[in-house]
């Protein structure tokens, strides 16, 4: 018999109703727990269920004290006709696979229930007995404990299995634990319990050179916060000599740190030193020593893969690290930097492409963590937006997908604002898999319809036929299909997203008005939302470069996905003119509910809130609204 196991989540209304019903029918032995509390635990993911084709068979309701590494089971219940056949052991076995960061599982059970044999069979032992609150004189409670980490050796092994990360001295000295929030180097501290951070002994030599006693003392305190790698002079000399012979330009202190990383078999070295982040150095250390050299942004970008856990369905970058700027480079400079000879691109054709479009084209660059990512060179003519160049710099591969997705999404926004009907990516020499990346935004063969439309999906084809060139319509019409042919609501939404900014009225999905203050909307929805909706107007605004963004809110509002969000801009004063209006829409893709600490830690990289913004609220739980494809309306809606 096939069963499925998982935690409940917000939006599992049918399953949650079954949990409440099963708890109510067994309340005499389970004890009293208000329905509202059960539903809240379900929405927070603190109920583990066993299902057979969406029919509830049993569940475990629990809480998790991460500080004490203890999970407390409050309910363990199975349907009466499914008991006494080994199913409880099967559910508990799968529950163990689902939990993390716990050394013990505990529960209380009344003595007069005569369940000792059952709990011992699952691996629990009695720790102590105490009086229960019932009036029955036999009401003695037994505390049972299941030991996940069996002894101190297991705990030490758990620590040893964590990734070993060496922090460059400059990173350590930048960290300020007194500051609230997680940006730049401080953001690394969020993973203090997930990886083991080290410093090299050479850091103390660097600190001793400081003349200012206050700086020297505070720097020592910062270094002492982390573990120090052991030092072996003989091994260090050999590693240092090897590095010096191949990379003589690397300065002595960096050479010492890298040698220390090699001798101690460190997994990662985090630095901002451009010399160490050079592609040749990075590749050598990855191949020969299995050490990945990352910038802080690159480390955070890859953290889910580093920790071998499920990543959010997007490539993540810290929100403060990217911005778009206008650049001015002549043909020779562009050619020297971005000519792709590896794909056979000819220099004269590259220069000709730039010269032919110089009057109408715009050249933009993306800067990530003060590093130049690449360029986008495009023009608008005859109602078509053409992308002539989309190139990335060497060494920026880790950010390529996220940043390219962001650029294309913004080009769709520009095309919508300029009433452009078609976007074409013409660059065949790009060093990215543009076809795969652009497919997620509704491009077909590097072409996308960018027309605004509100109406029935059956009439969309007639609408675009009059506005597209004949050759483009012939090529793209086969990809247009009515909503009625989609299997379910998710397929219908996916179909509409492919033709965004079009909106199909025959899709029955809810729309929620979400209030957002202007200071958050500027960065979360658009870098220049108060500046007449001109998306690329600002050369200094930090921007988000995610396929998915997040907005944190309280748990009182019942909201489910998939749906639409209508962003209602609010502000407590009249400083901004775009207040008290609906100014944009997005697709709501997923909703997560949990403690504000857990939710923030999981999603902070794709939002604009800092921890102090979340923590100042009195609520203990919150929702993370994961949204995408934000469209700024040409005219605000009151």
C-alpha positions in Angstrom: 0.0 0.0 0.0 1.5 3.4 -1.1 1.5 6.3 1.3 2.9 9.8 1.0 4.5 11.8 3.8 5.1 15.5 4.2 4.6 18.6 6.4 1.5 20.6 6.0 1.7 24.2 4.7 -0.5 27.2 4.3 -3.2 26.6 1.7 -3.6 22.9 2.6 -7.2 23.6 3.6 -8.6 20.2 2.8 -5.8 18.3 4.7 -5.9 20.8 7.6 -9.7 20.2 7.9 -9.0 16.4 8.1 -6.4 17.0 10.8 -8.8 19.1 12.9 -11.5 16.4 12.5 -9.2 13.5 13.5 -7.9 15.5 16.5 -11.5 16.2 17.6 -12.6 12.6 17.3 -9.7 11.5 19.6 -9.6 14.5 22.0 -10.3 12.3 25.0 -6.8 10.8 24.7 -5.0 13.5 22.9 -6.0 16.2 25.3 -7.5 19.6 24.6 -5.9 21.8 22.0 -8.0 24.6 20.4 -8.9 24.2 16.8 -7.2 27.6 16.1 -4.0 26.3 17.5 -4.1 23.2 15.4 -4.7 25.2 12.3 -1.9 27.6 13.2 0.5 24.7 13.6 -0.5 23.2 10.3 0.1 26.5 8.5 3.5 26.8 10.2 4.5 23.4 8.9 4.6 21.8 12.4 2.2 19.0 11.5 3.6 15.9 9.7 1.0 13.9 7.8 0.6 10.5 6.3 -1.7 10.5 3.2 -3.2 8.1 0.8 -4.4 9.9 -2.3 -5.0 13.1 -0.3 -6.9 11.2 2.4 -5.4 11.7 5.9 -4.3 8.4 7.5 -2.4 9.9 10.5 -0.4 12.9 11.7 2.2 14.1 14.2 1.8 17.6 15.6 5.0 18.9 17.1 7.1 21.9 18.1 10.8 22.5 17.6 13.1 24.3 20.1 16.1 25.0 18.0 18.0 26.6 20.9 17.8 23.3 22.9 17.8 21.1 19.7 14.7 19.3 21.0 11.5 18.4 19.2 8.4 18.0 21.4 5.5 15.8 20.0 2.1 17.0 21.2 -0.1 14.7 19.1 0.6 11.4 17.4 -2.7 10.1 16.0 -3.8 7.5 13.4 -7.3 6.7 12.1 -8.7 3.9 14.3 -9.2 1.4 11.5 -5.6 1.8 10.4 -4.0 1.0 13.8 -2.1 -2.1 15.0 -0.5 -2.9 11.6 2.9 -1.3 11.9 1.8 2.0 10.3 2.8 4.1 13.4 6.4 2.9 13.1 6.4 3.7 9.4 5.1 7.3 10.0 7.6 7.9 12.7 10.5 6.6 10.5 9.5 9.1 7.8 9.1 11.8 10.4 12.7 11.3 11.5 13.9 11.7 7.8 12.0 15.1 7.7 13.5 16.8 10.7 16.8 18.7 11.1 18.9 20.4 13.8 17.6 18.2 16.6 19.3 15.9 19.0 16.2 14.6 20.9 12.5 14.1 20.5 10.4 14.2 23.6 6.7 13.7 24.5 4.5 13.3 27.6 2.1 10.4 27.9 -0.2 9.3 30.7 0.7 6.2 32.6 -2.8 4.9 32.6 -2.9 4.8 28.8 -0.5 1.8 29.1 1.5 2.8 26.1 5.0 2.0 27.4 5.5 -0.9 25.1 4.4 1.1 22.1 6.9 4.0 22.8 9.7 1.6 23.6 9.0 -0.1 20.3 9.6 3.2 18.5 12.8 3.7 20.4 11.7 6.0 23.2 12.9 5.7 26.8 11.3 7.0 30.0 13.2 9.9 31.5 11.1 10.9 34.4 7.5 10.8 35.8 5.4 13.7 37.1 1.9 14.3 38.2 -0.7 15.1 35.5 -3.4 17.7 35.7 -6.3 15.3 35.5 -8.4 14.5 38.6 -7.8 10.8 38.2 -5.5 9.5 40.9 -3.7 7.4 38.2 -2.9 10.4 36.2 0.9 10.2 36.1 2.7 11.6 33.2 5.8 9.9 31.8 8.4 11.9 29.9 9.7 9.9 27.0 12.8 10.8 25.0 14.1 9.5 21.7 17.8 10.2 21.2 18.6 11.3 17.6 22.3 12.1 18.3 23.3 9.2 20.5 26.3 10.6 22.2 28.8 13.4 22.2 30.9 11.7 19.5 27.9 11.9 17.1 27.5 15.7 17.9 31.2 16.3 17.2 30.9 14.3 13.9 27.9 16.5 13.0 30.1 19.6 13.5 32.9 18.1 11.5 30.7 17.3 8.6 29.7 20.9 8.2 31.4 22.8 5.4 34.7 24.5 6.5 34.9 28.1 5.5 38.0 30.3 5.8 37.3 34.1 6.0 39.7 36.5 4.5 41.1 38.9 7.1 39.5 41.9 5.3 36.0 40.2 5.6 36.5 39.4 9.3 37.4 43.0 10.1 34.4 44.3 8.1 31.9 42.3 10.2 30.1 44.3 12.8 28.0 42.1 15.2 26.6 45.2 16.9 24.7 46.2 13.7 21.2 44.8 13.2 20.3 43.5 9.8 22.0 41.3 7.3 23.9 43.0 4.5 27.4 42.7 2.9 29.8 40.7 5.1 27.3 40.6 8.1 25.0 38.4 6.0 27.5 35.5 6.4 26.7 35.4 10.2 23.2 34.1 9.3 24.8 30.7 8.6 27.0 30.6 11.7 25.3 27.3 12.8 25.2 25.8 9.3 28.9 26.0 8.4 32.1 26.3 10.5 33.9 29.7 10.0 37.6 29.9 10.5 40.3 32.6 10.4 44.0 32.0 9.6 46.6 32.7 12.3 48.2 35.3 10.0 45.2 37.6 10.8 46.7 38.4 14.2 49.9 39.5 12.5 47.9 41.9 10.4 46.1 43.3 13.4 49.4 43.8 15.3 50.4 46.3 12.6 47.5 48.6 13.6 48.7 51.7 15.4 45.3 52.6 16.8 44.8 50.7 20.1 41.0 50.8 19.9 41.0 49.4 16.3 43.5 46.8 17.4 41.4 45.6 20.4 38.1 45.5 18.4 39.8 43.7 15.6 41.1 41.0 18.0 37.6 40.6 19.4 36.2 40.1 15.9 38.9 37.5 15.0 38.3 35.7 18.3 34.7 35.2 17.5 35.7 32.6 14.9 37.8 29.4 15.2 41.5 29.6 14.3 42.9 27.1 11.9 45.8 25.0 13.3 49.3 26.0 12.0 51.9 23.5 10.7 55.1 25.3 9.7 56.4 22.4 7.6 53.2 21.9 5.6 52.6 25.6 5.3 56.1 26.2 3.8 55.4 23.6 1.1 52.0 25.0 0.2 53.3 28.6 0.3 56.1 27.8 -2.1 53.8 26.1 -4.5 51.5 29.1 -4.6 54.4 31.6 -4.9 55.9 29.7 -7.9 52.6 29.7 -9.8 51.1 33.1 -8.7 54.1 35.3 -7.7 51.9 38.4 -7.7 49.8 37.2 -4.8 50.8 39.2 -1.7 52.4 37.4 1.3 49.5 37.6 3.7 47.1 36.2 1.1 49.6 33.5 0.3 49.7 32.5 4.0 45.9 32.3 4.2 45.7 30.2 1.1 48.5 27.9 2.3 46.6 27.5 5.6 43.4 26.6 3.8 45.3 24.0 1.8 46.9 22.3 4.7 43.7 22.2 6.7 41.6 21.0 3.8 39.2 23.9 3.9 36.2 23.8 1.5 35.7 27.5 0.9 37.7 30.7 1.1 35.7 34.0 1.1 37.4 37.2 0.0 36.8 40.4 -1.9 40.3 40.6 -3.3 40.0 40.9 -7.0 43.4 39.2 -7.5 42.3 36.1 -5.7 38.9 36.1 -7.5 40.8 36.0 -10.8 39.4 33.1 -13.0 42.8 31.4 -13.3 43.4 31.4 -9.5 39.8 30.3 -8.7 40.0 27.4 -11.3 43.5 26.2 -10.0 42.4 26.0 -6.4 39.1 24.3 -7.3 40.8 21.7 -9.5 44.0 21.0 -7.4 42.9 21.6 -3.8 39.1 21.3 -4.0 38.8 24.8 -2.5 36.2 27.2 -3.9 37.2 30.8 -3.7 34.1 33.0 -3.5 33.1 36.6 -2.9 30.6 37.0 -0.1 27.8 37.5 -2.7 28.8 34.3 -4.6 28.9 32.3 -1.4 25.4 33.4 -0.4 24.2 32.8 -4.0 25.3 29.1 -3.7 24.5 28.6 0.0 21.6 26.2 -0.7 23.8 23.9 -2.8 26.7 24.2 -0.3 24.4 23.0 2.5 22.8 20.3 0.2 19.3 21.5 0.9 16.4 22.3 -1.4 16.9 25.7 -3.0 14.1 28.2 -3.6 12.9 28.0 -7.1 15.2 30.8 -8.3 18.8 31.9 -8.3 19.3 34.2 -5.4 21.4 37.3 -5.0 21.5 39.6 -2.0 19.2 42.5 -2.7 21.7 45.3 -2.1 24.4 44.2 -4.4 23.1 45.0 -7.9 22.5 48.1 -9.9 22.1 49.2 -13.5 24.2 52.1 -14.9 24.5 53.9 -18.2 27.9 53.3 -19.7 29.8 55.0 -22.6 32.3 52.8 -24.5 33.5 53.2 -28.0 33.5 50.3 -30.6 37.1 49.4 -29.9 36.6 49.2 -26.1 33.5 47.0 -26.5 35.2 44.8 -29.0 38.3 44.3 -26.8 36.1 43.4 -23.8 33.2 41.4 -25.3 34.1 40.0 -28.7 33.4 36.2 -28.5 36.1 34.7 -30.6 35.4 31.2 -29.0 32.2 31.1 -31.1 33.8 32.4 -34.2 32.6 36.0 -34.0 34.4 38.4 -36.4 35.7 41.7 -35.2 34.4 43.7 -38.2 30.9 42.3 -37.8 30.9 43.2 -34.1 31.9 46.8 -34.8 29.4 47.0 -37.7 26.6 45.9 -35.4 27.4 48.7 -33.0 27.8 51.4 -35.7 24.6 50.5 -37.5 22.5 51.0 -34.3 24.4 53.8 -32.5 21.7 56.4 -33.1 18.8 54.6 -31.5 20.5 52.1 -29.2 21.1 52.3 -25.5 24.0 50.7 -23.7 23.5 49.5 -20.1 25.8 47.7 -17.6 25.0 45.6 -14.5 27.3 46.1 -11.5 27.2 43.3 -8.9 29.0 43.8 -5.6 31.1 46.5 -7.3 32.1 44.1 -10.1 31.1 44.7 -13.7 28.9 41.8 -14.8 28.3 42.6 -18.5 26.3 44.7 -21.0 23.0 45.0 -22.7 22.8 46.9 -26.0 19.3 47.4 -27.5 17.3 49.7 -29.7 13.6 50.3 -30.4 12.5 50.9 -34.0 9.4 50.2 -36.0 7.6 49.0 -32.9 10.2 46.3 -32.2 12.8 46.1 -29.4 15.9 44.5 -30.7 18.6 43.2 -28.4 21.9 43.5 -30.3 24.3 42.5 -27.6 23.9 40.6 -24.3 27.3 39.7 -23.0 28.9 38.8 -19.6 32.4 39.2 -18.3 34.7 36.3 -17.7 34.4 35.2 -14.1 30.8 36.2 -13.6 29.3 32.8 -14.5 27.7 32.3 -11.1 25.5 35.3 -11.6 24.8 34.9 -15.3 21.3 33.3 -15.1 19.9 35.6 -12.4 21.2 38.8 -13.9 20.2 37.8 -17.5 16.7 36.9 -16.4 16.5 40.2 -14.6 17.6 42.2 -17.7 15.1 40.4 -20.0 12.3 41.0 -17.5 13.1 44.7 -17.4 13.2 44.8 -21.2 9.7 43.4 -21.2 8.7 46.2 -18.8 10.3 48.8 -21.1 8.6 47.3 -24.1 5.2 47.5 -22.3 5.7 51.2 -21.3 6.8 52.1 -24.9 3.9 50.1 -26.4 6.3 47.9 -28.3 4.7 44.8 -29.9 7.7 42.5 -30.2 11.1 41.8 -28.5 13.8 40.0 -30.5 17.1 38.8 -29.1 19.5 39.0 -32.1 22.8 38.3 -30.4 23.8 34.8 -31.6 27.3 35.1 -30.1 26.3 35.5 -26.5 28.2 33.2 -24.0 24.9 32.3 -22.3 22.2 29.8 -23.0 19.8 32.6 -23.8 17.2 30.2 -25.3 16.8 28.3 -22.0 16.8 31.4 -19.8 14.4 33.4 -21.9 11.9 30.5 -22.2 10.9 31.1 -18.6 9.7 34.6 -19.7 7.6 33.5 -22.6 10.2 33.8 -25.4 9.9 31.4 -28.4 12.9 31.2 -30.6 14.3 34.3 -28.9 11.1 36.3 -29.7 8.4 37.5 -27.4 5.0 39.2 -27.9 5.0 42.2 -25.5 1.5 43.6 -26.2 -0.8 44.7 -23.4 -4.1 43.0 -23.6 -7.1 42.4 -21.3 -9.7 40.0 -22.5 -10.7 36.4 -23.3 -7.8 34.1 -24.4 -9.8 32.9 -27.4 -9.6 36.4 -28.9 -6.0 37.0 -28.2 -4.7 35.6 -31.5 -7.0 38.0 -33.4 -5.8 40.9 -31.3 -2.1 40.3 -32.0 -2.5 39.5 -35.7 -3.1 43.1 -36.6 -0.2 44.4 -34.6 2.6 42.0 -35.4 4.6 41.8 -38.7 3.3 39.0 -40.9 6.5 37.0 -40.6 6.4 37.3 -36.7 2.8 36.3 -36.5 3.3 33.2 -38.7 6.1 32.1 -36.5 4.5 32.7 -33.1 0.8 31.9 -33.6 1.4 28.2 -33.1 2.4 28.9 -29.5 -0.9 30.7 -28.6 -3.6 28.5 -27.2 -6.8 29.3 -25.3 -7.0 28.8 -21.5 -9.7 26.1 -21.9 -7.0 23.7 -23.2 -5.0 24.0 -20.0 -5.4 21.2 -17.6 -5.6 23.1 -14.3 -5.3 26.5 -12.7 -1.5 26.3 -12.5 -1.3 25.5 -16.3 -3.7 28.4 -17.0 -1.5 30.8 -15.1 1.6 29.5 -16.7 0.0 30.1 -20.1 -0.9 33.7 -19.3 2.6 34.4 -17.9 4.1 33.3 -21.3 2.2 36.2 -22.9 2.7 38.7 -20.1 1.8 41.6 -20.0 -1.5 40.2 -21.4 -4.2 39.3 -18.9 -6.8 36.7 -19.7 -10.2 37.2 -18.1 -11.2 33.6 -18.5 -8.7 32.5 -15.8 -10.5 32.3 -12.5 -7.8 33.2 -10.0 -8.3 35.5 -7.0 -6.7 39.0 -6.7 -5.5 40.5 -3.4 -4.8 44.1 -2.7 -1.6 44.3 -0.6 -0.6 47.6 1.0 3.1 48.5 0.8 4.9 51.6 1.9 6.6 53.6 -0.8 10.1 53.1 0.7 9.8 49.3 0.2 8.0 49.6 -3.1 10.9 51.6 -4.6 13.3 48.7 -4.3 10.9 45.7 -4.2 8.7 46.6 -7.1 10.8 49.1 -9.1 14.0 51.0 -8.4 12.3 54.2 -9.5 8.6 53.6 -8.8 8.0 57.2 -7.7 9.9 58.6 -10.7 7.1 58.5 -13.4 7.6 54.7 -13.7 10.8 55.1 -15.7 12.5 51.8 -14.8 16.0 52.6 -16.0 15.9 56.3 -15.0 18.2 56.0 -12.0 21.9 55.1 -12.4 22.4 54.8 -8.6 19.3 52.9 -7.3 20.0 49.4 -6.1 17.8 46.9 -7.8 16.5 43.4 -7.4 17.8 40.8 -9.8 15.6 37.8 -9.0 13.2 35.6 -10.8 11.3 35.6 -7.6 10.9 38.3 -4.9 9.5 38.2 -1.4 7.3 40.4 0.7 6.9 39.7 4.5 3.5 40.3 6.1 1.6 39.2 9.2 -0.4 35.9 9.4 -3.9 37.4 9.9 -4.6 37.9 6.2 -5.7 34.7 4.5 -4.1 34.6 1.1 -3.3 31.7 -1.2 -1.4 31.0 -4.4 -1.6 31.1 -7.3 -3.2 34.5 -7.4 -2.6 38.1 -8.4 -1.3 40.8 -6.1 -2.3 44.4 -6.7 0.2 46.7 -5.0 -1.4 49.5 -3.1 1.2 52.2 -2.3 0.7 53.9 1.1 2.7 56.4 3.1 2.2 58.2 6.3 2.9 61.6 4.8 2.7 63.3 1.4 6.4 63.2 0.6 5.7 61.0 -2.5 3.0 61.7 -5.0 2.4 58.0 -5.9 0.6 57.3 -2.5 -2.8 55.7 -1.9 -3.0 54.3 -5.4 -2.7 50.8 -6.9 0.4 51.1 -9.0 1.5 47.6 -10.1 0.5 43.9 -10.2 2.4 40.7 -9.7 1.8 37.0 -9.7 1.7 35.4 -6.3 3.6 32.1 -6.7 3.9 30.6 -3.2 3.0 31.5 0.4 5.1 30.3 3.4 4.1 30.7 7.0 6.4 30.2 10.0 8.2 31.9 12.8 9.5 35.3 11.7 13.1 34.2 12.5 12.9 31.0 10.3 11.0 32.8 7.5 13.4 35.7 7.4 16.5 33.5 7.4 15.1 31.5 4.5 14.0 34.4 2.3 15.9 37.5 3.3 18.1 37.4 0.2 15.1 38.1 -2.2 13.4 40.8 -0.1 14.3 44.4 1.0 13.4 44.1 4.7 16.2 44.0 7.2 15.8 41.9 10.4 15.1 45.0 12.5 12.1 45.8 10.3 10.7 42.3 10.9 11.7 42.0 14.6 10.1 45.3 15.7 6.6 43.9 15.1 4.9 42.2 18.0 3.8 39.1 16.0 5.9 35.9 16.4 4.9 34.3 13.1 4.7 35.8 9.6 4.0 35.0 6.0 6.5 35.2 3.1 4.7 36.1 -0.1 6.8 34.9 -3.0 5.9 36.8 -6.2 7.2 37.4 -9.7 6.6 39.2 -13.0 5.7 42.6 -11.6 4.1 45.0 -14.0 4.1 48.7 -13.4 0.9 50.2 -14.6 1.2 53.1 -17.1 -1.4 55.0 -15.1 -2.0 54.6 -11.4 -5.4 53.3 -10.2 -7.2 55.1 -7.4 
